[in-house]
């Protein structure tokens, strides 16, 4: 895995009510469309399942809250398209290979 060691997926001991609240907030964020947290939830849910994705998004909410309080900043949502735009070349290559696997010949040209 690039980026370093794989860490344990287990959550550590902490405030149960905070964990429950963050997970509930994550489920609410999953139902929003066009937001970073909603996109993160569905991206993770495909790979690891909905319940683990909810815990991961809850952790992201906690990290965001910590940074907002520590830096006295305003929250700016990155948007639902963040993960697609982040690595456009990889998304383009994946789409081409999927179409070729279905039997299509693909040629790309820049949109005007």
C-alpha positions in Angstrom: 0.0 0.0 0.0 1.5 3.3 -1.0 1.7 6.1 1.6 3.0 4.0 4.5 2.0 1.2 6.8 -1.6 -0.1 6.9 -3.1 0.7 10.3 -5.6 -1.1 12.3 -9.3 -0.5 11.4 -10.4 -0.9 15.0 -11.7 2.2 16.8 -10.1 3.0 20.2 -11.9 3.4 23.5 -13.5 6.8 24.0 -16.8 8.5 24.6 -19.6 6.3 23.6 -22.1 9.1 23.2 -19.7 11.1 21.0 -19.1 8.0 18.8 -22.8 7.4 18.5 -23.5 11.1 17.7 -20.7 11.2 15.1 -21.9 8.1 13.4 -25.5 9.4 13.3 -24.2 12.6 11.8 -22.3 10.5 9.2 -25.6 8.8 8.2 -27.2 12.2 7.8 -24.2 13.3 5.7 -24.5 10.2 3.5 -28.0 11.3 2.5 -26.8 14.7 1.3 -26.1 15.1 -2.4 -23.2 17.2 -3.8 -21.2 17.3 -0.6 -17.7 16.1 0.2 -18.9 14.0 3.2 -21.7 12.4 1.2 -19.3 11.5 -1.6 -16.8 10.2 0.8 -19.4 7.9 2.4 -20.6 6.4 -0.8 -17.0 6.0 -2.1 -16.0 4.1 1.0 -19.3 2.2 1.3 -18.6 0.5 -2.0 -15.4 -0.9 -0.7 -15.8 -1.5 3.0 -19.6 -1.5 3.6 -22.0 1.1 4.9 -21.5 0.7 8.6 -17.7 1.0 8.5 -18.0 3.9 6.0 -20.3 5.6 8.6 -17.7 5.3 11.3 -15.0 6.6 8.9 -17.1 9.6 7.9 -17.9 10.2 11.6 -14.1 10.4 12.2 -13.7 12.8 9.3 -16.4 15.0 10.9 -14.5 14.9 14.2 -11.2 15.9 12.4 -13.0 18.7 10.5 -14.5 20.0 13.8 -11.1 19.9 15.5 -9.5 21.9 12.7 -12.3 24.5 12.7 -12.0 25.0 16.4 -8.2 25.0 16.6 -7.7 27.3 13.6 -10.8 29.5 14.2 -11.8 28.9 10.6 -15.0 28.6 8.6 -16.0 25.3 7.0 -15.7 25.2 3.2 -17.1 22.1 1.6 -14.9 20.6 -1.1 -18.0 19.4 -3.1 -19.2 16.1 -4.2 -17.0 16.0 -7.3 -13.8 16.3 -5.2 -12.8 12.7 -5.6 -13.4 12.6 -9.3 -11.5 15.8 -10.0 -8.7 14.9 -7.6 -7.4 12.3 -10.0 -8.9 12.9 -13.4 -6.3 10.9 -15.3 -7.0 7.8 -13.3 -10.8 8.2 -13.7 -10.4 8.7 -17.5 -8.2 5.6 -17.8 -10.7 3.5 -15.7 -13.6 4.6 -17.9 -11.8 3.8 -21.1 -10.8 0.3 -19.9 -14.4 -0.4 -18.8 -15.7 0.6 -22.2 -13.0 -1.5 -23.9 -14.0 -4.5 -21.8 -17.5 -4.1 -23.0 -16.3 -4.3 -26.6 -16.1 -0.6 -27.6 -13.3 1.1 -29.4 -12.6 4.4 -27.6 -11.1 7.6 -29.0 -11.0 10.8 -26.9 -11.0 14.4 -27.9 -11.0 17.5 -25.8 -14.4 19.2 -25.4 -14.7 22.7 -26.7 
